[in-house]
Amino acid sequence: MTAHAMKRKKDRPARRGLTLLLAMILCLACTGTAQGEGEALTIFSQVADTEISQHGDVPSMQELSRVTGVDVEWVHPPRGQEKEQFNLMVVSQDLTDIIYYNWADYSGGPEKAILDEVILPLNDYIDAYAPNLKAFFEANPEAKRQATTDDGTIYMFPFVRDVCLSEETMGLNFTQGPIYRLDWAEQLGIDPPQTIEDWYEMLCAFRDNDMNGNGDPNDEIPFSGVWTSTAQYSINYFCAAFGVLQGFYLEDGKVNHSILSPKYKEYLDTMRQWYAEGLIDPDYLAIDSNTFQAKVTSGLVGSWIGSETAHYVNYAQVMEETLPQAQIKAIPWPMTKDGNRYTAQPAVNAICNGKGFAISSACKDIEAAMRYLDYIYSEEGIRLVNYGIEGEHYVLDEEGNVVWTEEMQAQIDEKGFRGAVIPVAFGGRSGYIYQDTQLAMMAKTDPAQMEAVETWGQASADLIVPTLTPTMEESATFADIMSQVNTYLDEMVGKYIMGLIDTAEYDTMVENCKKMGIEQALEIENAAYARYLAR
């Protein structure tokens, strides 16, 4: 459903007696703040992106305070210290009024955050003070499922990917996938690879034919990738071609883990062969983003997996200067043996991803906080946080579509889309407040970006597990098991692919993971998945 389809409900349900009493008390106690005359509400939040340093400087946030009559003061932890500062705030109980956080990362989940009296359950307050969010949830039950605890408690105003609300538009969110040197393939008469076998033949040809033409037949890197804490575009994404994802994934209506699947061994054996034959960058486990870009844009790399902007359009622009003869192109995710295509892009189909604004138990004025956040989910609010201020940054055409003003378009032409839009409105950054579908389309200023998402969007997201919440009792056990399993597999999988251990060690890896409790962790995941489906 698009933003324009969300309407305020004319008939609001009868409020419960307790809710009425709370509302009366709050209104009497906090009228000054509600009118913007009292103490400002505080909001703990990461800084949305590098284009801004303080959310209070963003025009859309200044306008949000003006139209709601709610003054706010943003509290930003230093970059890279968000989780540490959040934990310190919780331990000290020196809570801000509103907290933006990835609540799926809270130890014990959002239910535990409520039990710890860090945040408040919002169901009654939504009935009383949040008609826009209520209407949104009523119109989009899957979004509500993703922003609700297993017992039906709504605990946040969630980040929303509008594109994922409809099957017609969800493909716009397929922003990661395989990319290759089209000119190399055409020089060799190779069609875009469709299967893992096709990939193998192409990579061998890239290896054997001095594709960069520098006279050195050994410096080509058929496939490379980057592996960092924020961008894992490496060979593990090829798992999808075997019908499995690294870690937990969905199979036959249940959650499974890769180490327990024979499909994963087939994937590892294939990557081991590719690595031994020189088809994979020997440094793939240690490459940072800068080194990766240097390898690609200097003409050493024949294929990689990356994003439609950073690793596709941006690389193409650099290569126009460094390698004007080079052509790169997005190609489909490889097919499995049964002819299916799956994406390995994390959370590609998530409407809500666990991040959002929660009201803390220390909030000075719950009604004002609710009113402030609820406005974001109105038609006007969605436009405000996505496009900025109407008349200054955008106007509406006769069909109700957003059109940039001349001044704003000039800024986009000069600074690029992100450089111009994010300092004005948060919608330009995926993962913060509410990303509108039209903005997602407008952000693809290069035709190659739309071509890429359409190509990668041919794949299915059926393997991807939604964000699940273990119970408080399950959480500690699950975390302890998976900490051991993940640390162990991070080391052993790399060794297996690089041929540092014998293939017979795979069975030992499986048994060791079982001893660490992977089967119990899987039971917890499946129980959480069943509860998720029952929400």
Secondary structure, 3 states (H helix, E strand, C coil): CCHHHCCCCCCCCCCCHHHHHHHHHHHHHHHHHHCCCCCCEEEECCCCCCCCCCHHHCHHHHHHHHHHCCCEEEECCCCCCHHHHHHHHHHHCCCCCEEEEEHHHCCCHHHHHHHCCCECCCHHHHHHHCHHHHHHHHHCHHHHHHCECCCCCECCEECEEHHHHCCCCHHHHCCEEEEEEHHHHHHHCCCCCCEHHHHHHHHHHHHHCCCCCCCCCCCCECECCEECCCCEECHHHHHHHHCCCCCEEEECCEEEEHHHCHHHHHHHHHHHHHHHCCCECCCCCCCCHHHHHHHHHCCCECEEEEECHHHHHHHHHHHHHHCCCCCEEECCCCECCCCCEECCCCCCCCCCCCEEEEEECCCCCHHHHHHHHHHHHCHHHHHHHHHCCECCCEEECCCCCEEECHHHHHHHHHHHHHHHHCCCCHHHCCCCCEECHHHHHHCCCCHHHHHHHHHHCCCECCCCCCCCCCCHHHHHHHHHHHHHHHHHHHHHHHHHHCCCCCCCHHHHHHHHHHHHCHHHHHHHHHHHHHHHHHC
